[in-house]
Amino acid sequence: MTDAALLARNADGAILVVRHGKITKDQARLSQERLEQVDAKLLGVVMNMVPTKGRGYGYGYGYGYGYGYAPDLSGESAQ
C-alpha cells in the first residue's frame, strides 16, 4: 500500500479496489489512513468479486451493465 499511496499523492487521487469477503473494515480503514498520511485523496472504493443474487453465474455491475460467464443452454460445447 505504501507505494500506491505515494503514487496517489502525485496524481489526482486513488481508487481503492477491494475484493468482497477478503478485506476487513480495519484493513480498509488502514488503507484510507495511509493515503491521508501522504496527503493523497481517496476518490472512491470499488468492490470486485461481489456475488450476484439468484443463480450466481458470475459477477455484475449496476445500471444494466455486467460481465461474467453465462450457462450454455444450447447443449453445445464451445471449442
SVG drawing of the C-alpha trace seen along z (x, -y; Angstrom):
<svg xmlns="http://www.w3.org/2000/svg" viewBox="-32 -16 38 47">
<polyline fill="none" stroke="black" stroke-width="0.4" points="0.0,0.0 2.8,-2.4 4.0,-2.6 0.4,-3.2 -0.1,-5.9 3.0,-7.7 1.9,-7.5 -1.6,-8.7 -0.1,-11.8 1.3,-12.8 -1.9,-12.0 -5.4,-13.4 -6.1,-10.7 -6.6,-7.0 -9.4,-4.5 -9.2,-1.7 -10.1,1.7 -11.1,4.4 -12.3,8.0 -15.6,8.8 -15.2,11.1 -11.4,10.8 -10.8,7.4 -11.8,6.4 -13.1,3.0 -9.9,2.4 -7.8,3.1 -9.9,0.7 -9.7,-1.9 -5.9,-1.5 -5.6,-1.9 -7.5,-5.2 -5.3,-6.3 -2.2,-5.6 -3.5,-7.7 -4.2,-10.5 -0.7,-10.3 0.8,-11.2 -1.8,-13.8 -3.3,-11.6 -7.0,-11.9 -9.2,-8.8 -11.5,-9.2 -13.6,-6.2 -13.9,-2.4 -14.6,0.3 -15.6,3.8 -14.9,6.6 -15.9,10.3 -19.3,9.4 -21.7,12.3 -24.9,11.7 -28.3,12.5 -30.0,15.5 -28.2,18.3 -24.8,16.8 -23.5,17.0 -20.6,14.6 -20.3,11.1 -22.0,7.9 -22.3,4.2 -25.4,2.0 -27.1,-0.1 -27.8,2.8 -24.2,3.5 -22.5,6.7 -20.0,9.3 -19.4,12.9 -19.9,16.4 -23.4,17.4 -24.5,21.0 -24.5,22.7 -28.2,23.6 -27.9,24.9 -26.2,28.1 -23.3,27.5 -19.8,27.1 -17.7,24.1 -14.4,25.1"/>
</svg>
